[in-house]
């Protein structure tokens, strides 16, 4: 099955055309700066990356550019648009409405619209991508794959906040969790890698990137996760503060006479690694400064590590038996120093990392543990687009 995977942002349209039989991308690309001086880049058959300007004032025009590129005989991707069997969309928030992926109809569109209030940065552009596809390819089935769906197996004790219960009943204020598509994919691939049955597999998945979250998976099901009502909660991130004392918000507002919008902007866009270090939200730049002896850079990385270790420790207690601790996404896959610090000193818990393996891992799934480690430490590359394509195929097959 050929599935066109769409990930629409506020001014971008990222896509991959995936053949689910081979689980390989035929091509992938990105249109960014939609509505302004748009730019289009895609991967050719020979692997070259080709860039050009694009006349895309909206997502519909951007999609037309993508489709023209896909069916261009000179590119050799597909003979016609009829070869696209389905379109799979990444949708960030499905609230309690969806515990799995679904075919998109008017009811689903209304539910996604309803969630725009609690995911204002993500759901509106996700919806724009869906509506653009509906306009341009009206006869092609679309499937919504929700970031929140994997976490719908969490028990109430994990997703309820200790605020008056009426706020959950009236407004749906609860922990939803995010990155669910990545967490599920990585957990499934890790179970397969270790030759374990997924429905008997216990693990802690550390999805560490500019946005980060950690999930406890018990018998193949999410039972707890670090992100909450929004992606702001949890570990320290590139520009997000992660979990803080809520009273800090009131102090900030009073001291600097800030509005709720201004505080929200500070906590989401000016905090985390960039706020703490004053250097960058890119951990590599902070690492370079730490090597030079920059104390603020050093403490920033240590704050990040401590925030991750707190969740690992809590989820070890929650799970009881942990088959694997798994690192994925940009930081998790590429920063050996962060991985090493996150599991340092856990030998008494049967978690022993092989320093040489950890420092020399390159790209592919790797067991970073020593032979004597009873809990495996893995680096497992994530592939959310492939997971969306496979989910779409599953839905299409009923």
PEPE-V73845 format. One record per backbone hydrogen bond with DSSP energy under -0.5 kcal/mol. CO is the residue of the C=O (numbers start at 0). NH is the residue of the N-H. E is the energy in kcal/mol with one decimal. If there is no record, write none. Layout:
CO&NH&E  CO&NH&E
This chain:
0&2&-0.6  0&19&-2.9  1&84&-2.0  1&85&-1.1  2&4&-0.8  2&17&-2.9  3&5&-0.5  3&87&-2.1  4&15&-1.7  5&89&-2.3  6&13&-2.3  10&32&-0.7  10&33&-2.5  11&8&-2.2  12&30&-2.1  13&6&-2.8  14&28&-2.2  15&4&-3.4  15&17&-0.7  16&25&-3.4  16&26&-1.0  17&2&-2.7  17&19&-0.8  18&21&-0.7  18&22&-1.9  18&23&-1.2  23&18&-2.5  26&16&-2.7  27&42&-2.4  28&14&-2.4  29&31&-0.5  29&40&-2.4  30&12&-2.5  31&38&-2.2  32&35&-2.0  35&37&-1.6  37&53&-2.2  38&31&-2.3  39&51&-2.3  40&29&-2.8  41&43&-0.6  41&49&-2.9  43&46&-1.9  47&43&-3.2  47&49&-0.6  49&41&-2.0  51&39&-3.2  53&55&-1.3  55&34&-3.0  57&61&-1.9  58&62&-2.5  59&63&-2.1  60&64&-1.8  61&65&-2.0  62&66&-2.8  63&67&-2.5  64&68&-1.9  65&69&-2.3  66&70&-2.0  67&71&-0.6  68&71&-0.6  69&77&-1.4  71&74&-1.8  71&75&-1.2  71&76&-0.5  79&82&-1.6  80&83&-1.7  82&84&-0.8  85&3&-2.4  86&88&-0.5  86&142&-2.9  87&5&-2.9  88&90&-0.6  88&144&-2.9  90&146&-2.3  91&93&-0.5  91&147&-0.5  93&96&-1.2  93&97&-1.0  101&143&-2.8  104&108&-2.5  105&109&-2.3  106&110&-1.9  107&111&-2.4  108&112&-2.3  109&113&-2.1  110&114&-1.4  112&115&-1.4  113&116&-0.8  114&117&-0.8  114&118&-1.2  118&121&-0.9  118&122&-2.0  118&123&-0.6  121&125&-2.1  122&126&-2.7  123&127&-2.0  124&128&-2.0  125&129&-1.6  126&130&-2.6  127&131&-2.2  128&132&-1.9  129&133&-2.2  130&134&-1.8  131&135&-2.4  132&136&-3.0  136&139&-1.6  140&86&-2.4  141&103&-3.0  142&88&-3.2  142&144&-0.5  143&101&-1.7  143&145&-0.6  144&90&-2.6  145&148&-0.7  145&149&-0.5  146&179&-1.3  147&150&-0.9  148&151&-2.0  149&152&-0.7  149&221&-0.7  150&153&-1.8  154&157&-1.7  154&158&-1.5  155&159&-2.3  158&174&-3.4  160&162&-2.0  163&166&-2.2  164&167&-0.9  164&168&-2.0  165&169&-3.2  166&170&-1.4  166&172&-1.7  167&171&-1.4  171&173&-0.8  178&182&-2.8  179&183&-2.6  180&184&-2.0  181&185&-2.9  182&186&-2.3  183&187&-2.6  184&188&-2.7  185&189&-2.2  186&190&-2.2  187&191&-2.2  188&192&-2.4  189&193&-2.0  190&195&-3.0  191&194&-1.2  196&199&-1.7  197&200&-1.5  200&219&-2.0  201&322&-2.0  201&323&-1.0  202&216&-3.0  203&205&-0.6  203&325&-3.0  204&206&-0.8  204&214&-2.1  205&207&-1.0  205&327&-2.4  206&208&-0.6  206&212&-2.4  207&330&-2.1  207&331&-1.8  209&237&-2.8  209&238&-0.5  212&206&-2.4  213&225&-2.0  214&204&-2.4  214&216&-0.6  215&217&-0.5  215&222&-2.8  215&223&-1.1  216&202&-2.4  216&218&-0.5  217&220&-1.5  220&217&-3.0  223&215&-2.7  227&175&-1.7  227&176&-1.7  229&227&-1.6  229&232&-1.0  231&241&-0.7  233&242&-3.0  236&272&-2.5  237&273&-2.1  238&270&-2.3  239&236&-2.1  244&247&-2.1  245&248&-1.2  245&249&-0.8  246&250&-1.9  247&251&-2.6  248&252&-2.3  249&253&-2.4  250&254&-2.9  251&255&-2.2  252&256&-0.8  252&257&-1.1  258&262&-2.2  259&263&-2.6  260&264&-2.1  261&265&-2.0  262&266&-2.7  263&267&-1.9  264&268&-2.6  264&269&-0.5  265&269&-1.7  266&240&-1.6  270&273&-0.8  270&274&-1.6  271&275&-2.5  272&276&-2.5  273&277&-1.9  280&282&-0.7  281&284&-0.6  281&285&-1.5  282&286&-2.4  283&287&-2.0  284&288&-1.5  285&289&-2.3  286&290&-2.4  287&291&-1.1  288&293&-2.5  289&292&-1.6  292&294&-0.7  293&297&-2.0  294&298&-2.6  295&299&-1.7  296&300&-1.9  297&301&-1.8  298&302&-2.5  299&303&-2.1  300&304&-2.3  301&305&-2.7  302&306&-2.1  303&307&-1.9  304&308&-2.8  305&309&-1.9  306&310&-1.0  307&311&-2.2  308&312&-2.8  309&313&-2.2  310&314&-2.6  311&315&-1.9  312&316&-1.7  313&317&-2.0  314&318&-2.5  315&319&-2.1  318&320&-2.1  319&321&-0.5  320&322&-0.6  322&375&-2.2  323&203&-2.1  323&325&-0.5  324&377&-2.5  325&205&-3.5  326&379&-2.2  327&207&-2.3  327&331&-0.8  328&332&-3.3  329&333&-1.0  330&334&-2.7  333&335&-1.0  334&338&-1.9  335&339&-2.5  336&340&-2.4  337&341&-2.3  338&342&-1.2  339&343&-0.5  340&343&-0.6  342&345&-1.3  345&348&-1.7  345&350&-1.7  346&349&-2.0  349&351&-0.7  349&373&-0.8  349&374&-2.5  351&369&-2.1  352&354&-0.8  353&357&-2.7  354&358&-2.2  355&359&-1.1  356&359&-0.5  356&360&-0.6  357&360&-0.5  361&363&-1.7  365&367&-0.7  365&378&-2.4  367&353&-3.5  369&372&-1.5  373&375&-0.5  375&324&-2.7  375&377&-0.5  376&367&-3.2  376&368&-0.5  377&326&-2.7  377&379&-0.6  378&365&-2.3  382&386&-2.0  383&387&-2.4  384&388&-2.3  385&389&-2.7  386&390&-2.5  387&391&-2.5  388&392&-2.3  389&393&-2.3  390&394&-2.4  391&395&-2.4  392&396&-1.8  394&397&-1.4
